[in-house]
Amino acid sequence: MLFRDLPFVDRVRRIHELGFEVEIWDWSTKDLSELAATGAIFSSMTGYLRGDLTTPHGIAELLATAEESLRAAELIDSPRLNLHGTGLDPNGFPVVPHDVVTGAEWLIAADTLSRLAELGERAGRVFTLENLNTAVDHPGTPFARAEDTLALVSAVDSPGLRLNLDLYHAQIGEGNLIELVRRAQPWIGEIQVADVPGRQEPGTGEINYRAIGDALAAIAYDGVVGLESWASGSSDDALDAFRRAFA
């Protein structure tokens, strides 16, 4: 999402040179050997290519492509592999919109995530389930709210499955971010940030990320905070603002 005027591998090099770890989305469209050769530290990548948590065909696809993703993660040594409540198309919309989730589907989703967690544990890596917002970016996505992802991950309660707690999405959908961080602490694998509205760097919108940073320090959070945002101006300035917010 940053340095978009550069070829992809040069974006990775630039972010690495500035002292940050690197996250990528769809690994299947990248030359992973070329990315590994940059020397960058990769924090996270997409953990599946197709599938969903609740239908027989979707579960089979999810598990199969999760195993492919684990093999890909070895090439760039990515410790975390990200998941969503269902497969998303290139525009971020669910491949099969699903607005109402039944009790039976909740139980099936938890079982599917338990199977994914076992794959992660065996590989020594962690799948992270990301919350999304349905009001702006991802309408029709099941298991999207932070409350949903927290319920599922805490029910599975496995070191192979953690939350990717995206505070941009949570602010749009639910708010009350500091209390959310406190409650979710035992299951957080990563935190992602962008400001609201506009999905740009901290300081461009309504979220008090300095206060969020203080709250993270107060609970002794020592994991990754990822900037998943567009830049309001230059990418260098956006990264400077991100660093200041969490220094």
N, C-alpha and C positions, 0 to 999 in steps of 0.2 A: 504493500500500500504506500510505500515511500520510495523516493528516487525513481519515479516511474518513467523518467526520461532516459534511464540507463537500461542496457540489456540486463536480464534477470541476474545472471551470475555476478555482474558488476554491482548490482544493488546489494547482494549478499556481501561482497568484499567491502563495500563502503560502510555498511552497518557494522561489520566486524572491526574495521579499522577504527571506528568511533567508540569501540569498547563495549558494544552490546552483543547479546546473543541474538540469534536469528530464528524466526518462525516462518514456516511455509504452509501453504494450504495444500492443494492437490499435488502430491508427489509424483503422480504418474505422468505428468506433463513436463517434468524436469529431468535434466541429466544429473543424476545423483552423484556419479563419480566426479563430475566436474565441480559440483557444489562441495563435495568432501575435500577436494584438492585446494579449496580456498583457505582452509585452516579455520573456518568459522566454527563456532560452537552452536549447534542447533538445539533449540529448546523444545520445539513441538512441531508436529506435522499432522496432516489428516490421517485418521486411523482406519478409514474404510473408503471404498469407492462407490458402492451401491448397497441398497438394502434398507431394512427397517427393523424395529424391535419387536413387532407383534405378529406379522403374517408368516406362514410357513416358508414361502418362497423368499420373502424379504429377509428373514432370519438366516436362511442358508446363504444368501448372497452376502449379508453383513459379516457373518463369521468367516466365509471364504476370503473375502477381500480384506478383512482384518488380519488374517494370516499373511496375505500378500504384503500388507502394510508393515507388519512386524519384520518381514524379511527386508523390506526397503529401509526401515528405520535403522537396521544394522549398518547400512552403507554410510549413513551420515551420523550415526550414533545419537539418534533423537530419543531421549528418555520418555517422552510423552507423545501419545497418539490421540487425536481429538475425535470425538463422536458428537452426533446430534440425535434428536428424537426420531428422525427419519432422514432418508436421503434427500439432498437438496439439489436443485438444478443450478446451472451457471449463474442465474440471477438471484439465488438464495431462496427460491420458493420450493416448498416440498414437492417432490415428484408426484406423490399422491396426497392431496390435502386431506386433513383429518382433524376436524374441529372438536368432535366429541369422543372422549376416551372412556371406555367401559371399565368396570372393576376387573373383569377378566383380562382385559388388555394390560392393565397395570401389573397384574401378576405375571403375565407372559413377558412383559418388558423387563421385570426384575430378574426373571430366570435367564433371559437372553444376556443381560448385563453380567450376571454371575458367570456365565460361560465365557464371555469376553474377558472378565477379570481373571479367570483361570488361565486363559491364553497369555495375558499380560504377565502374570506371575511367573509362568514357566519360562517366558522369554526375558525376564528381568526388566520389564518395561511397564509403563502405567498407561491405561486408557483413561482419558478424561472426558466426562460428559458435560457439554456446554449448554448453559441456558441461553435462550434466544428471546427476542421480543416478537410478538405477533401483530402489534399495532402499526409498525412502520416497515420493518425489513423482512420479516418471515411469516406472513399470514398463513394460517392453516397448518402450522407445524405442531405436532403433538408433543407432549412432555416438554414444553418450551420454557415455562416459567422457572425462575430460580427455585421456587418452592417445590416444583415438580422434580427437578434434577436433584435437589437436596434429599427429597423423600426417597428417590430411587437409590442414590448412591449410599445413603445411610442404611437403607434396608439391606443392600448387598454387603456393605461393610467389609470390603476386601482391599488390601494394599494394591491390588491390580486394577482398581477402579477408584477414581477420585473426581472431584468437581473441577471443571474449568469455569470458574465463577466470573462471568463477564458483567462488569458493573455498568457498562453502557446499556446493555440490554435490560438489566435489572432496574435501572433508573426509569426507563420508558415503561416497563411493565408493572413494577411494584414499588420502587423507592425504598426508603428506610434502609439505606445501604450499610451504614455502620453497624446497625443491629444485625443485618443479614450476615455480614462478615463475621461477627462474633459467634452467631449461632452455627454457621457453616464451618468454622475453624477446623474441627477434627477431620473433615473430609475434603479440604481444599488441596488440590494438586497444583493449581495455577490460578492467578487472577489476571483478567484482561481489562483494559481500560480504554475509554474514549469519552469525550464530553458530549453533552446533550444540550440542544439539538445539533445536528450536523455531522456527528461522528468524527470530530476532529480532536486535536491534541488537548490535554488538560489546560484549562484557563480560557478556553474559547466559549464555554457554555455555563450551565447552571450547577454543575457538580463541584463541590469543594474538595478537590483531591488532596490538598494539604491536610485537611481534617481526616480524610480516608487514610493517608499515609501515617498520621499520628495514631489512628486506631489500629492499624496493622502493627506498628511498633509496640503498642500497648499489649497486644496479644502475642508478641514475640514471633510474628510471622516472618519466616526467613526464606520463603520460596520465591518463585518467579512472579514478577509483575510484567505483563506483556502489553505493549502499546499496539492495539489493533485499531488504528485510526488513519484517516486521511490527514494530510497536512493543510492547514489554512493558508500557509505561505510556502516557505522553503522547507524541505524535509529536515535540513540541519536545524532550523529554528524549532520545528516541531519536536525533535528529539531533545533539544535543550530544555524546552518547556516540560517535557516528560521527566527528564532527569531532575529538574528543580522541584517538581511536585512530590517526588519520592526520595529526595536526597536525605 
